[in-house]
Amino acid sequence: MIFVHKILFQRKMKHKNILYILLLSTIALLYSCDDSLKNLGFSIQPETDRITVGTDSLFMKVKTVSVESLLPDGMFAKTKSPVLGEYKDPLFGSTKSDYVGEFYYPEGNIFPENAIIDSVKVGIFYNSWRGDSVAPIGLSVYEVNKALPGGSHFTNFDPTQYVDINQPIGKSLFSPANIEVPKAEREDRDYYHRAFVDLPKSIGERIKDLSDANKDLDTDSFKKHFKGLYFTTDFGAGAIVTVDHTYLYIHFNYLDEKGSSTKQDTIRTGSMILNTTPEVIQINQIQNKNDKLLEENAEYAYIKSPAGVYTEIIFPFTDKADKLNNQALNLAKFTVTALPDIDSELKFKLNPSPYLLLVNKDDLKDFFEMRKVPDNITSFYAQLDQTTYTYSFGNLSAMVNHYKDENDGKVKDLTYVLVPIDVAISNINNQAQITAVYNQMTPTATTIFKTPSKMKMNLVFSKL
């Protein structure tokens, strides 16, 4: 008889566990389909075996904060594609960007004997821009006159401390769409948008003399003598371009003795081309005016790139301390809703950021400098859903439980920030995985709803 009771008890407990698992699965499914689920309670009889499940909502405290207030040195500016130009928006203020860069010198790169420099020019190449495609942009180039700093670089860097700002070495005028270039040339499918600036021949002559004197010249030796160029704009506030390549062209001619097919002396031409690469320093300087975005606003918060403003979110978990400290948290669903682009007729309106990073405010600086990626415990990312205009960060229960464990089993309030990012995604073992995260350098403008109905975390608890 005792044996029979034991079997019945085991079956009863097994039945209870199965029901518990099935119930949680059902609640999670219902919850994912209906965000309006409110404070429901469920029970399974008998009374002595009751399992209860409940829901609640946590309402966030949200505000817009300037990047400069969070990062006094500016945003970490590791990028291979600097941005250049100025853009003004009636709400999002102005953004101006310029950059400075060294040039890579390949070992074994030499001029032909008796070469004579014909001309020198620098070209920036891009196929992406934000703003008015036909807006004129005045481009000015300066030679860097002292070594650029090593180490990490930030957007508050001041290139004017490394050049003679009163002595540009070249100027030109261009439009992002290159309307100044013949239409037939622009319609070539391999066409790359560009802007060229003529530079003094003396730069090419100095580089030639350096190369002639040192046949084993390499990049480290080269940049001690030619420290780089600074690119900025002095006219136009309608567009910003994303620069993919920066090339320095040194055109020359030389005598090829008896070099023709008839053994006659021939004058030939050639070019030495140097470019900026990840192996040498490039630093973007970003200047923003964000006054309107930082004004008190009960309805919206804002996110602006590059190096503009972020949205700060306080998760007030202590408001739900009784439940969070004494019940199991199964689901903490968090979705951010952006304002749809209702002004589609505005031709030059900036787009929302395609990706947002949700990261602890205290971890913000190290996250980018240490080349971290979202771990889905303390940091998360979401892609903009173009249909619903939402960024879904999924289930953040791991975050709540992580900080709860760190705080002797008690929840605490957390302050996070929403940061616009670019991501690099690779296919690893047939699965798409993020391999790198960068601060968004392309101009974007995202408006976030901060009203309680939109800015909340939906919670599901269980208790045996």
C-alpha positions as CSV (number, residue, x, y, z in Angstrom):
1,M,0.0,0.0,0.0
2,I,2.9,2.3,0.8
3,F,4.4,1.4,-2.6
4,V,1.1,2.3,-4.4
5,H,1.1,5.7,-2.6
6,K,4.7,6.3,-3.7
7,I,3.8,5.6,-7.3
8,L,0.7,7.8,-7.2
9,F,2.8,10.7,-5.7
10,Q,5.5,10.4,-8.4
11,R,2.8,10.4,-11.1
12,K,1.1,13.4,-9.5
13,M,4.4,15.4,-9.4
14,K,5.3,14.5,-12.9
15,H,1.8,15.5,-14.0
16,K,2.2,18.8,-12.2
17,N,5.5,19.6,-13.9
18,I,4.2,18.9,-17.3
19,L,1.2,21.1,-16.7
20,Y,3.5,23.9,-15.4
21,I,5.7,23.7,-18.5
22,L,2.7,23.7,-20.8
23,L,1.1,26.6,-19.0
24,L,4.2,28.8,-19.2
25,S,4.6,28.0,-22.9
26,T,0.9,28.9,-23.5
27,I,1.2,32.2,-21.6
28,A,4.4,33.1,-23.4
29,L,2.7,32.4,-26.8
30,L,-0.3,34.5,-25.8
31,Y,1.9,37.2,-24.5
32,S,3.9,37.5,-27.7
33,C,0.7,37.9,-29.7
34,D,-1.0,40.4,-27.4
35,D,0.9,43.2,-25.7
36,S,-2.3,44.3,-24.0
37,L,-2.4,41.3,-21.6
38,K,-3.3,42.7,-18.2
39,N,-2.7,41.3,-14.7
40,L,-4.0,37.9,-15.4
41,G,-3.9,35.1,-12.8
42,F,-4.0,31.4,-13.6
43,S,-4.3,28.4,-11.3
44,I,-4.4,24.6,-11.5
45,Q,-6.2,22.5,-9.0
46,P,-6.0,20.9,-6.6
47,E,-5.5,23.7,-4.2
48,T,-2.3,22.1,-2.7
49,D,-0.6,22.0,-6.1
50,R,-1.6,25.5,-7.3
51,I,0.7,27.2,-9.8
52,T,0.1,31.0,-10.3
53,V,1.2,33.1,-13.2
54,G,0.8,36.9,-13.4
55,T,1.7,39.8,-15.5
56,D,2.6,43.4,-14.9
57,S,4.0,46.5,-16.7
58,L,7.1,48.6,-15.9
59,F,7.0,52.2,-17.1
60,M,10.3,53.8,-18.0
61,K,11.7,57.2,-17.3
62,V,13.1,58.6,-20.5
63,K,15.0,61.7,-21.7
64,T,17.2,63.0,-24.5
65,V,20.9,63.5,-23.5
66,S,23.8,64.9,-25.5
67,V,26.7,62.6,-26.4
68,E,29.0,65.3,-25.1
69,S,27.4,65.1,-21.6
70,L,28.0,61.3,-21.5
71,L,31.4,61.3,-23.3
72,P,33.3,64.6,-22.7
73,D,36.0,63.5,-25.2
74,G,33.4,62.8,-27.8
75,M,32.3,59.5,-29.4
76,F,34.9,56.8,-30.1
77,A,35.5,57.4,-33.8
78,K,37.1,54.2,-35.2
79,T,36.0,54.2,-38.8
80,K,37.4,53.4,-42.2
81,S,34.7,55.7,-43.9
82,P,34.8,59.2,-42.5
83,V,32.0,61.7,-43.2
84,L,32.5,65.1,-44.7
85,G,30.2,68.1,-45.0
86,E,27.5,70.0,-43.1
87,Y,23.8,69.4,-42.8
88,K,21.1,71.6,-41.1
89,D,17.7,70.4,-40.1
90,P,14.9,72.6,-38.5
91,L,14.4,70.1,-35.6
92,F,17.6,68.1,-35.4
93,G,19.9,71.1,-35.6
94,S,23.2,71.1,-37.5
95,T,25.9,68.5,-38.0
96,K,29.4,69.4,-39.4
97,S,32.1,66.9,-40.1
98,D,35.6,66.9,-41.4
99,Y,38.6,64.5,-41.1
100,V,42.3,64.2,-41.1
101,G,44.3,61.3,-42.5
102,E,47.7,59.9,-43.1
103,F,48.7,58.0,-46.3
104,Y,50.0,54.5,-46.6
105,Y,53.3,54.2,-48.5
106,P,53.9,50.6,-50.0
107,E,57.4,49.4,-49.6
108,G,59.2,49.3,-52.9
109,N,57.2,52.1,-54.4
110,I,59.6,54.2,-56.4
111,F,59.7,56.8,-59.2
112,P,61.3,56.1,-62.5
113,E,64.8,57.5,-62.9
114,N,64.8,61.2,-64.0
115,A,61.0,61.5,-63.4
116,I,59.6,65.1,-63.5
117,I,56.5,65.9,-61.5
118,D,53.7,67.2,-63.7
119,S,50.9,67.7,-61.2
120,V,49.5,66.6,-57.8
121,K,45.9,66.2,-56.8
122,V,43.8,64.5,-54.1
123,G,40.5,62.8,-54.7
124,I,37.8,61.7,-52.3
125,F,35.4,59.0,-53.6
126,Y,31.9,58.2,-52.2
127,N,28.6,56.8,-53.4
128,S,26.6,57.6,-50.3
129,W,25.3,61.0,-48.9
130,R,22.6,62.5,-46.8
131,G,20.8,65.7,-47.8
132,D,20.4,67.6,-51.0
133,S,22.2,65.8,-53.9
134,V,22.7,69.0,-55.9
135,A,23.7,71.3,-53.0
136,P,27.2,72.9,-53.6
137,I,30.0,72.0,-51.2
138,G,33.2,74.0,-50.9
139,L,36.1,71.6,-50.1
140,S,39.3,72.9,-48.6
141,V,42.5,70.8,-48.0
142,Y,45.3,71.6,-45.6
143,E,48.7,69.9,-45.0
144,V,49.2,68.4,-41.6
145,N,52.3,70.0,-40.0
146,K,52.9,67.9,-36.9
147,A,52.5,64.2,-36.1
148,L,49.0,63.0,-35.4
149,P,48.4,61.4,-32.0
150,G,48.4,57.7,-31.7
151,G,46.0,55.6,-29.6
152,S,42.2,55.9,-29.5
153,H,40.6,58.8,-31.3
154,F,37.3,60.6,-30.5
155,T,35.0,63.0,-32.3
156,N,36.0,66.0,-30.2
157,F,39.5,65.9,-31.8
158,D,40.5,69.3,-33.2
159,P,42.4,69.0,-36.5
160,T,43.0,72.7,-36.6
161,Q,45.7,72.2,-34.0
162,Y,47.7,70.2,-36.5
163,V,47.6,72.5,-39.6
164,D,48.0,76.2,-40.5
165,I,44.3,77.0,-40.7
166,N,45.1,80.2,-42.6
167,Q,47.0,78.4,-45.4
168,P,44.8,75.9,-47.4
169,I,46.9,74.2,-50.1
170,G,43.9,73.5,-52.4
171,K,40.2,74.3,-52.8
172,S,37.4,73.0,-55.1
173,L,33.6,73.1,-55.4
174,F,31.4,70.0,-56.0
175,S,27.9,68.6,-55.5
176,P,27.1,65.2,-54.0
177,A,25.5,64.0,-57.3
178,N,28.4,65.4,-59.3
179,I,26.1,67.5,-61.6
180,E,29.3,69.3,-62.6
181,V,30.5,66.1,-64.4
182,P,29.2,65.4,-67.9
183,K,26.0,63.3,-67.8
184,A,27.3,60.6,-70.1
185,E,30.2,60.0,-67.7
186,R,27.9,59.9,-64.6
187,E,25.6,57.4,-66.3
188,D,28.4,54.8,-66.6
189,R,27.4,51.9,-64.4
190,D,31.0,51.8,-62.9
191,Y,30.9,55.5,-62.1
192,Y,32.1,56.5,-58.6
193,H,31.1,59.9,-57.2
194,R,34.2,62.0,-56.5
195,A,35.7,65.4,-55.7
196,F,39.2,66.4,-56.8
197,V,41.4,69.2,-55.5
198,D,44.6,70.3,-57.2
199,L,47.6,70.6,-54.9
200,P,51.0,72.3,-55.2
201,K,53.5,70.4,-57.4
202,S,56.0,70.9,-54.6
203,I,54.3,68.2,-52.5
204,G,55.0,65.7,-55.3
205,E,58.6,66.9,-55.6
206,R,59.2,66.5,-51.9
207,I,57.8,62.9,-52.0
208,K,59.9,62.1,-55.0
209,D,63.1,63.4,-53.4
210,L,62.3,61.4,-50.3
211,S,61.7,58.2,-52.4
212,D,64.9,58.8,-54.4
213,A,66.9,59.2,-51.2
214,N,65.5,56.0,-49.6
215,K,64.7,53.1,-51.9
216,D,63.4,51.1,-48.9
217,L,61.0,53.8,-47.8
218,D,58.0,52.5,-45.8
219,T,54.9,54.0,-44.3
220,D,56.5,54.7,-40.8
221,S,59.4,56.6,-42.4
222,F,57.2,58.3,-45.0
223,K,54.7,59.9,-42.5
224,K,57.5,61.5,-40.6
225,H,58.1,63.7,-43.6
226,F,54.6,63.9,-45.1
227,K,52.2,63.8,-42.1
228,G,48.9,63.8,-43.9
229,L,46.0,66.0,-45.1
230,Y,43.1,67.7,-43.4
231,F,39.8,67.8,-45.3
232,T,37.0,70.3,-44.4
233,T,34.2,72.3,-46.0
234,D,34.0,76.0,-46.0
235,F,30.8,76.5,-48.0
236,G,27.4,74.8,-48.1
237,A,25.2,73.3,-45.4
238,G,22.9,71.0,-47.4
239,A,24.6,67.6,-47.5
240,I,27.1,65.2,-45.9
241,V,29.0,62.5,-47.9
242,T,30.4,59.2,-46.6
243,V,34.0,58.9,-47.9
244,D,35.0,55.4,-49.0
245,H,38.4,56.2,-50.4
246,T,40.9,59.1,-50.3
247,Y,43.7,59.0,-52.9
248,L,46.7,61.2,-53.5
249,Y,47.8,61.3,-57.1
250,I,51.3,62.3,-58.1
251,H,51.5,62.6,-61.9
252,F,54.9,62.6,-63.6
253,N,56.7,62.2,-66.9
254,Y,60.1,60.6,-67.6
255,L,62.4,59.9,-70.5
256,D,62.4,56.3,-71.7
257,E,65.7,56.1,-73.6
258,K,65.3,54.1,-76.8
259,G,62.0,52.8,-75.4
260,S,59.9,52.9,-78.5
261,S,59.4,50.0,-80.9
262,T,61.8,51.9,-83.3
263,K,64.4,52.3,-80.5
264,Q,63.7,56.1,-80.3
265,D,63.8,58.0,-77.0
266,T,60.2,58.4,-75.7
267,I,58.6,60.6,-73.1
268,R,56.3,58.5,-71.0
269,T,53.9,59.5,-68.2
270,G,52.9,57.7,-65.1
271,S,51.4,58.2,-61.6
272,M,52.2,57.3,-58.1
273,I,48.9,56.8,-56.1
274,L,48.9,56.8,-52.3
275,N,45.8,56.2,-50.2
276,T,44.5,56.2,-46.7
277,T,44.0,52.7,-45.2
278,P,43.2,51.1,-41.8
279,E,46.9,50.8,-41.2
280,V,47.3,54.6,-40.9
281,I,45.5,57.2,-38.8
282,Q,42.1,58.7,-39.8
283,I,40.3,60.9,-37.4
284,N,36.8,62.3,-37.8
285,Q,35.8,65.5,-36.1
286,I,32.1,66.0,-35.5
287,Q,30.4,69.2,-34.4
288,N,26.7,69.3,-33.5
289,K,24.1,71.8,-32.4
290,N,21.3,70.0,-30.6
291,D,19.5,72.8,-28.7
292,K,15.9,71.9,-29.7
293,L,16.4,68.2,-29.1
294,L,17.5,68.8,-25.5
295,E,14.4,70.9,-24.6
296,E,11.8,69.4,-22.2
297,N,9.4,67.2,-24.1
298,A,6.6,65.0,-22.7
299,E,6.0,63.0,-25.8
300,Y,9.3,62.3,-27.7
301,A,12.9,61.5,-27.1
302,Y,15.5,61.8,-29.8
303,I,18.5,59.9,-31.2
304,K,20.9,61.6,-33.7
305,S,24.1,60.5,-35.4
306,P,26.9,61.0,-35.6
307,A,27.9,62.1,-32.1
308,G,24.6,64.0,-31.5
309,V,22.2,62.9,-28.9
310,Y,21.1,59.5,-27.4
311,T,18.0,58.5,-25.5
312,E,18.5,57.7,-21.8
313,I,16.2,55.1,-20.3
314,I,15.9,54.4,-16.5
315,F,14.4,51.0,-15.7
316,P,12.8,51.6,-12.3
317,F,12.9,47.9,-11.2
318,T,12.6,48.9,-7.5
319,D,9.0,50.0,-8.3
320,K,8.2,46.2,-8.7
321,A,10.7,45.0,-6.1
322,D,8.0,42.9,-4.2
323,K,7.3,40.8,-7.3
324,L,10.8,40.8,-8.8
325,N,12.5,39.8,-5.5
326,N,10.0,37.1,-4.6
327,Q,8.8,35.6,-7.9
328,A,10.4,34.0,-10.9
329,L,10.7,36.5,-13.8
330,N,10.0,34.5,-17.0
331,L,9.6,37.3,-19.5
332,A,10.6,41.0,-19.7
333,K,9.6,42.1,-23.2
334,F,10.9,45.5,-24.3
335,T,10.1,47.3,-27.6
336,V,10.8,50.9,-28.6
337,T,8.5,52.6,-31.0
338,A,9.8,55.2,-33.5
339,L,7.8,58.0,-35.1
340,P,6.9,57.0,-38.7
341,D,8.1,59.2,-41.5
342,I,4.9,61.2,-42.1
343,D,6.9,63.8,-43.9
344,S,7.7,61.7,-47.0
345,E,7.4,64.8,-49.2
346,L,10.5,66.2,-47.5
347,K,13.1,65.2,-50.0
348,F,16.1,65.6,-47.8
349,K,14.8,64.3,-44.4
350,L,17.2,62.2,-42.5
351,N,16.3,58.5,-42.0
352,P,16.1,56.7,-38.6
353,S,19.0,54.6,-37.6
354,P,18.8,51.1,-39.0
355,Y,20.1,49.6,-35.7
356,L,20.0,50.7,-32.1
357,L,22.2,49.4,-29.3
358,L,20.8,49.2,-25.7
359,V,23.7,49.4,-23.4
360,N,24.3,50.2,-19.7
361,K,25.2,53.9,-19.3
362,D,28.2,52.9,-17.2
363,D,29.5,50.6,-19.9
364,L,29.1,53.0,-22.9
365,K,32.6,54.2,-23.2
366,D,34.3,50.7,-22.9
367,F,31.8,49.0,-25.1
368,F,33.2,50.6,-28.3
369,E,36.8,51.1,-27.2
370,M,37.1,47.4,-26.3
371,R,35.3,46.3,-29.5
372,K,32.5,44.5,-27.7
373,V,29.4,43.0,-29.3
374,P,26.0,42.6,-27.7
375,D,25.9,39.7,-25.3
376,N,22.1,39.6,-24.7
377,I,22.8,39.8,-20.9
378,T,23.9,43.4,-20.3
379,S,23.8,44.7,-23.9
380,F,21.3,44.2,-26.7
381,Y,20.7,45.4,-30.2
382,A,17.6,45.7,-32.4
383,Q,17.0,46.4,-36.1
384,L,14.3,48.8,-37.3
385,D,11.2,47.1,-38.5
386,Q,10.2,49.2,-41.5
387,T,6.6,48.0,-41.3
388,T,5.8,48.7,-37.6
389,Y,8.5,51.3,-37.1
390,T,9.7,49.5,-33.9
391,Y,12.9,48.2,-32.5
392,S,12.2,45.0,-30.6
393,F,14.9,44.1,-28.0
394,G,13.1,40.8,-27.1
395,N,13.2,39.3,-23.7
396,L,15.4,41.2,-21.2
397,S,14.8,38.9,-18.2
398,A,18.4,37.8,-18.4
399,M,19.5,41.4,-17.8
400,V,17.1,41.8,-14.8
401,N,18.3,38.5,-13.3
402,H,22.0,39.3,-13.9
403,Y,22.0,42.6,-12.0
404,K,19.8,41.0,-9.4
405,D,22.4,38.4,-8.7
406,E,25.1,41.0,-8.6
407,N,23.0,42.9,-5.9
408,D,22.6,40.1,-3.3
409,G,19.4,38.9,-4.9
410,K,17.7,42.3,-4.9
411,V,16.7,44.3,-8.0
412,K,18.0,47.8,-8.5
413,D,17.2,50.6,-10.9
414,L,19.3,50.6,-14.1
415,T,20.2,53.4,-16.4
416,Y,20.6,52.5,-20.1
417,V,21.1,54.4,-23.3
418,L,19.9,53.9,-26.9
419,V,22.8,54.3,-29.3
420,P,22.7,54.4,-33.1
421,I,25.1,51.8,-34.6
422,D,26.4,50.1,-37.7
423,V,27.0,46.3,-37.4
424,A,29.2,43.8,-39.3
425,I,27.4,40.5,-39.7
426,S,29.2,37.3,-40.8
427,N,27.9,33.8,-41.5
428,I,29.4,31.4,-38.9
429,N,28.4,27.8,-39.0
430,N,25.5,28.7,-41.3
431,Q,24.2,31.2,-38.8
432,A,24.3,35.0,-39.1
433,Q,26.3,36.5,-36.2
434,I,27.4,40.0,-35.3
435,T,31.1,40.2,-35.5
436,A,31.6,44.0,-34.9
437,V,29.7,47.0,-33.8
438,Y,30.6,50.6,-34.7
439,N,29.2,54.0,-33.8
440,Q,26.9,55.2,-36.5
441,M,28.8,57.8,-38.5
442,T,26.2,58.3,-41.2
443,P,23.8,61.1,-40.4
444,T,20.5,59.6,-39.0
445,A,17.6,61.1,-37.0
446,T,15.3,58.9,-34.9
447,T,12.3,60.2,-32.9
448,I,11.2,57.8,-30.1
449,F,7.8,57.8,-28.4
450,K,8.3,58.2,-24.6
451,T,4.7,58.2,-23.4
452,P,3.8,55.5,-20.9
453,S,1.7,53.5,-23.4
454,K,4.7,53.2,-25.7
455,M,7.7,53.2,-23.3
456,K,7.1,50.2,-21.1
457,M,8.4,46.7,-20.3
458,N,5.8,43.9,-20.1
459,L,6.6,41.4,-17.4
460,V,5.5,37.8,-16.8
461,F,6.0,36.1,-13.4
462,S,5.6,32.6,-12.1
463,K,5.3,31.3,-8.5
464,L,4.9,27.8,-7.3
